[in-house]
Amino acid sequence: MDPPIHLPLPGADPKPAAGCGVCAALERQRSEARRARNYSLATDYNVEIRNHPHARGGRA
């Protein structure tokens, strides 16, 4: 039998890019999801913030 898998605790939330309206909206939605105790949705917003592309200068 394989040994048990140990997963680390989740890391810190990704920071939204300064001046990016999309990232700011995602951050607000993440906060709303947490207030509603929908932690799965909050994690989805973390992924979106982390993967949101930005051009030079921090703009999308």
C-alpha positions in Angstrom: 0.0 0.0 0.0 1.2 3.5 -0.8 1.9 5.9 2.1 -0.7 8.6 2.8 -0.5 11.8 0.8 0.2 15.0 2.8 -1.0 18.2 1.3 0.3 21.6 2.5 -2.0 24.3 3.7 -3.1 26.8 1.0 -0.7 29.7 0.5 -1.5 33.3 0.9 -4.2 34.9 -1.3 -2.8 36.3 -4.5 -2.6 40.1 -4.6 -4.7 41.8 -7.3 -2.6 43.9 -9.8 -2.6 47.6 -8.9 -4.8 49.6 -11.1 -6.5 46.5 -12.7 -10.3 46.8 -12.7 -10.7 43.1 -13.4 -8.5 42.1 -10.5 -10.3 44.6 -8.2 -13.7 43.1 -9.2 -12.4 39.6 -8.6 -11.1 40.6 -5.2 -14.6 42.0 -4.3 -16.3 38.8 -5.5 -13.8 36.7 -3.4 -14.6 38.8 -0.3 -18.4 38.3 -0.9 -17.9 34.5 -1.4 -16.0 34.3 1.9 -18.7 36.3 3.7 -21.3 33.8 2.3 -18.9 30.9 3.5 -18.6 29.7 -0.1 -14.9 28.9 0.2 -14.8 26.8 -3.0 -15.9 29.9 -5.0 -13.4 32.1 -3.1 -10.7 29.6 -4.2 -11.9 29.9 -7.8 -11.5 33.7 -7.6 -7.9 33.2 -6.3 -7.1 31.1 -9.3 -8.6 33.8 -11.6 -6.6 36.5 -9.9 -3.4 34.5 -10.1 -3.9 33.7 -13.8 -5.2 37.0 -15.0 -2.8 38.3 -17.7 -1.4 41.8 -17.5 0.4 43.9 -20.1 3.3 46.0 -19.1 2.4 48.7 -16.6 -0.1 46.5 -14.7 -3.0 46.9 -17.1 -5.1 44.2 -18.6 
